[in-house]
Amino acid sequence: MTAQEAGGQASAGAMGLEELLALPATVNVTTAGRALGIGRDKAYELIRTGEFPVRTLALGGTVRVPTAELWKLLGVEPRC
């Protein structure tokens, strides 16, 4: 999913609060990396070495990251 599909602006670098809050329930590794301020390659390296800071979900050939776990790690409170 691209940043635009997630409801944010397509931009380089880490995400702002509004874009974080607009993410769907799970995101791809590239989007999770952006949320954490790291690149895609570094995110995949951390997953391979078991050092990615939140749980990942391997679904066939795809890896997804639960957004709620990213929010918790980053100290972001979802709006109700």
Beta strands, then each sheet from edge to edge (+ up, - down):
strand 1: 26-28
strand 2: 57-59
strand 3: 62-66
sheet 1: 1+ 3- 2+
end
